[in-house]
Structures are given as C-alpha cells and as structure tokens.
Amino acid sequence: MESRKERREQHTEKKSRKKKIIAIIIILLLIIGGLLAYLYYKVGQTVDEMHTPVEAINQEEVKDAIDNKETINILLLGVDEREGDVGRSDTMVLASLNPHTNEMLRFNIPRDTFVEIPGRGMDKINHAYAFGGSDLSVQTVENFLDTEVHFYSRINMEGLQDVVDAIGGVTVTNDQAFSHGGHDFREGEIDLNGEQALIFSRMRKQDPEGDLGRNDRQQQIIDAFMDEAASFDSVARVNPLLDAAGTNAESNVEMDDMRNLFLHYRGARDETIKEEIQGSGQRMNGLWYYVVSDEEQQRIRSLLSEHMEAR
C-alpha cells in the first residue's frame, strides 16, 4: 500500500509533467505564431514592393466588387523586357473568378491578335504594352472583351525563371518532342527548372499550331506553377518565391485585396474552364496578324459575361 508521501510525490510529478507539456505547447504556439506573423509581414512587404496602380483600374470600384463578392477578372501579362527595349506582352492571360459557382474561366489572348488599341488604332494586341505599358494593355483588353479588369499582374518573362526555380521547378506534359534554346524536350511528362520552363514556354516556330501551341505551353507552365506554389510546406521555400516576385513583378493588388481574395475567391480554382480564342493568320502590309472574326469576338464576350453573372 502506497504511503501518503509516495502519493504526494506521484501527484507532484504528474503536475510537473503536465506543466512541461503545457509549456511545450505554449512554446510551439509562439513559434508557429511567430512564423505566421513573419510570413504575413514578408507577404505584405512583397505586395507593397509590387504595388503599381494604373489609371485604367478604379481601386474603389474593385474594393466594392470584392466586398459584394462579385466575379472578378485578373489580367496576367508576361512581358519580354530586355535592356534597351521597352518590351511587349508576349503572354496575355485573362482569368475570371466566380466565387458563387467556384469556377475560373481562363483563356490566353494570342499576342498577334488584331485589335483596336485605344488612341493608336488597329494593331497587334501585344504592342499595347510597348505603347503604354500595363495601363494601355488593360484598356485594350477591356475594349476587346467588353468587360472590366479588376486586377492585373505583370511579370518579366526573364523573371519567370526565378520564380519557377524558387518553387523547385515544375512538371508538365509535353505533347511533342522538340529542341529549342540549347535544350531537348522529350514527349511526355517532364520536369523543368526555371531556365527550361522559360524556353519551353517561348517555342512556337516548330509548333504546327504556332502561337496557339505556344499559348498551350504557357498555360501548362502557369497551371504547374500554381499547383506547386499551393503545396508549399516550409518558410525556406516561401522566402525565395516572395523575393523573386518582388523584384520581377508588379500589380495593383494591395494587402487587403490579397487577404480578401484568399478568403472569398480561393474556391474558384475548384474547376477551371479553359477556352481558346479562334482566329486565322493573315498578312497585312507584310506583317502577320491573328484575326478574330466579329462572331468569335462576340462568342467570347458572351461566354465571359455569362460566367461572370452565374450564381
């Protein structure tokens, strides 16, 4: 039979173990809280660094749209800017996020699409960036699609190499073997580092579908990047990505917008609907253009409008 002293000692030992466990839990919570606070600070710092508003987008109207949980449109611009060259938007992707249906409608706008550029007349849509940067690119897309762009994000295509490396590379499925830029890309599932992803996304001359084939590869890179970025599991991987984004990208997104997008629109990735703008190649005055018929333009506009209004 245990003595009163032994029972007291056991009780004291149990209390001591309990206190140690509680202390460990508190320490873990403090560490996790500290990491979350650090990440929040780091993301905020990157968002501030990237923040570049444009006149074409009314930020107050954007905030109202988010508060009312309306469908929002995001324009992604991949710009080929090199030293001594103002650059052109080689990649233009419109993503429309509907928080009610949890669907994202997404399509590439071929860079040679023959459109009206406000104040410049008819020209290739990628020339809008050369004439007036992200602001004129947004205006041109809004005019072409008869819609509103709520957010834009521009990344230098050279910076694509940095952000892909920052997440440890991407995996894509290549439907045709080809060699380009000193690299061989076999058919099937392939792993790409940053340099390879950039070269893979730029090839078009060897593709029977030309610009449309390149658009498909660019969308693959975007899909793979989003999947990899969503599976981040350590601060060590997040830091390089934020650093790469901060030095290579610009956007009109603010920290409050980022938080609300995460809270209310993240489900819009549950189902991605990919569309293709149909057209034909034509030469005019010695230059090659991608010509979209009035009927096709109206089809895309209607598709986008129906998606945005769906409940």
N, C-alpha and C positions, 0 to 999 in steps of 0.2 A: 504494500500500500504506500502511495506517494505521501511524503510529508508535506506540510503546509509550505515549507521553504522551497521544496522542489517544484511545487505547483506555481509558486510566485516567480521562480526563476524561469520556468517554461512560459508563463504569461508575459514576463518581461521580454523574453527572447522573441516571442511571436509579435509583440508590439514593435520591437526593434526591426524585425524583418519587414513588417507592414510599412513602417516609416521609410525604410530603404526603398521599397518598391514604389511608394508614393513619390519619393524624392527622384527616383529614376524616371518615372512618368512625367513629372514636372520638368525635369531637365530635357527629356525628349520633346515635350511640347514647346519648350522655349527654343530648342534648336530648330524644330520644324517651323515655328512661328517666325524665328529669325530668318530662315531661308525664304519663307513666303514673303516676308517684308522686304528682303533683299531683292528677290525676283520682281516684286511689284515696283520697287524703286528702279531696278535695271530696265524693266519694260517701259516705265514712264520716261526714263532718260532717253531711251531709243526713240520712243514716239515723239518726244519733243525735238530730238535731233532731225527726224524725218519730216516733221510737220511743215508743209509748204502749201498754204491755201491758194486757190485760184479764183479769179473773178467769176468764172462760169458757174461755180457751185455756191449757192447761198447756204451758209452753215446753219443759220437759224431754221430754215426750212428742212434741212437734213435732220436736225435735232427733233423737230416736230414729227417728222416721219418715223424716227426711231421710237419716240415716246408713244406714238399711236400704233406701233408695231406694223407699219406698212411694209410692203415689199420694197427692198432697196436694190439699186443697181450699182455694181462696182466695176470700174474700167481698169484693167491691168495693162500697163504699157511696158513692153520690153524694148528699150532704146539702144541702138547701136551708136554710142558716142565714143569717138576716139579723139586723140589730141589733134587740134586744128580743124575739127569737123563738128558742126552743130548737132549732127545726128538725125536719124529718122526712126520712127517707131516700127521696127521690124515685126514686133508681135503686138497685137491688139486683141484682148480677150474681154468680153462682157459677161459678167456673172450676175444673175438676178436671183436674190434670195427671198423666198416667200416663207415667213415664219408660221403661217397658218396651215399650209399644206406640207411643210418641211421638205420642200423641193427647191433645187437650184437649177435654173436654166442657164446653160453656158454655151457660148459659141465664139469661135475665132472670126475676126474680120480680116480677110486676106489683105495684105499690105498694099497690093496694087489696085485695090478696089477703086473704080472711077466714081468719084462723088463730088458734091459741091462743098468746097471749103469756104466758110463764111469770110467774105472780104477778099477772096482770092480766086473765085470761080471754080471751074471743074478741073480736077487734078487727082493724082493718086492720094488715097487717104493717109498714107504714111508721111506724105510731105507736110501735113498739117503741123507735125511736131517741129519740122525744120523751119516753118514759117512763124510759128507762135507758141512753141513749147507745149507743155501739158494742158495749158488753158485752151488753146485753139484745138488741140486734139479732142478734149472733152466736148467743146462746142460742135465740132464736126460730127462726132459720133451721135450726139443728141439730135442733130439735124438729120442725119442719115436714118436713124431708127425712130424718130419722132417720139422720144422718151426723155426721161430725166436721169442724169448720172448723179448719184449721191456721194460716192467716194471714188477717188482714183488712186492708183498706186503706180509709180514709175520706178523701174529698176534698170540700171545699166546692164546690158547683156553680159558685159565682161564681169559684172558683179554676180551674175548667176553662178559663175564658177566658185566664188567664195561661199555663197550660201549653201550650195549643194555639198561642198567639202565640209562645211560647218555641221551638217547633219549626218555626216558619214557616208555620203553617196546615195544614189537612188537605183531602183531596179525597174526596168521597163521591158516590154515585149516588142522586139523588132520584127516587122513582117517581111523585111527584105535585107539581104546581106549587102553591105557596101563599104567602100573605103573612102575616107574623107579627112582632110586635115592631118594626115600622118597617122590616123587610127583606123583599124579594121573593126567593123561592127558586124558580127555574125547574126544569122537569123535566129529568132527565139528569145528566150529570157536572158537578159544581160545586165550586169552590174556596171554602173557608170560613176566615175569620180567627177569632180567639178569640171575639169577641162574636157573630158569626154562628153559630158552632158551638154556643154555649150556647143561643141562641134556637131554632136548628134542632132541638136535642135536646129542647126543652121543649114544643113544639107537640103538642097532642093533640085539641083540640076540633074542629078542622077535618078530622081524620082519621076516615074511616069505621070504622076499627078501634080508635079511641080509644086507650086505654092501651097496647094491644099494638102499634099503629102507632108510638107514641112509643118503645116499647121497641126496635123495629127501628132507628129512627133513632139511638138511644143506642148500640146495638151497632155501627152503622156508624161513629160517631164514635170509639168505643173501638178498632175494627179499624184505622181510618185512623191514629189516634194511634200505635198500636203499630208499624205499618208505617213511619211517618215517624221515630219515635224509634229504630227499629232501623237506620236508614240514616244516622245521624249521622256526619259526616265532619270535624268540627272542634271544638276546645275552645270556640270562640266560641259555638257552638250549644248545647253541653252546659251551660255555666255558667248561662244564663238558665233552663233547664229545672230544674236542681237547685235554684236559688233559688226558683222558683215552687212546686216540690214541697215544699220545706222549710217554706214559710210557709202552705201551703194544705192539707196532708195530714197524716195520722197513720197509724201502722201498728205492729204488733207485730214486724215484721221487724228482726232485728239484722244486723250486718255479716257475721258468719259465715254466717248464713242466706242472705244475698244472694249471697255467693260460691258457696255450695253449690247454690243454685237455678240460678245461671248455669252451673255446671259440669255438673250432672246432670239438669236439667229443661228446658234451653233447646230441646231437640229436640221437646218436647211441642207446639210450635207447628207442627210439620210438617203436621199435619192437625187442623183444628178442626171439631168436630161441634157444630152449633147445634141446640138443642131449644127447644120452646115449651111452656109450661105452659098447657094448655087449661082453660077455665072459662067461666062465664057471668056477666053482670052482673045483680045483684039488689038491690032496695031493701029495707032493713030499718030500721024506725023512722026513716024519712025520709032515711037515708044510703045511698049507693051502694057496694056491695061487689063484689069479683070472687071468685066462689065456685068452688072447685075440688072436684070430686067425690072421694069416697074412692077410687074406681077409678083416677082420674087421678093422685091423690097417690101411690098405690101404684105406678103405672106409672113415674113419675119417680124414686121411690125405688129401684125395681128397676134402672132404666136406669143410675142413678148407681152403685149397688152393683156391677153387672156391669162397668162401666167401670173402677172402682177395683180390682177383683180380676183384671182381664185381664192375661195375661202373654204 
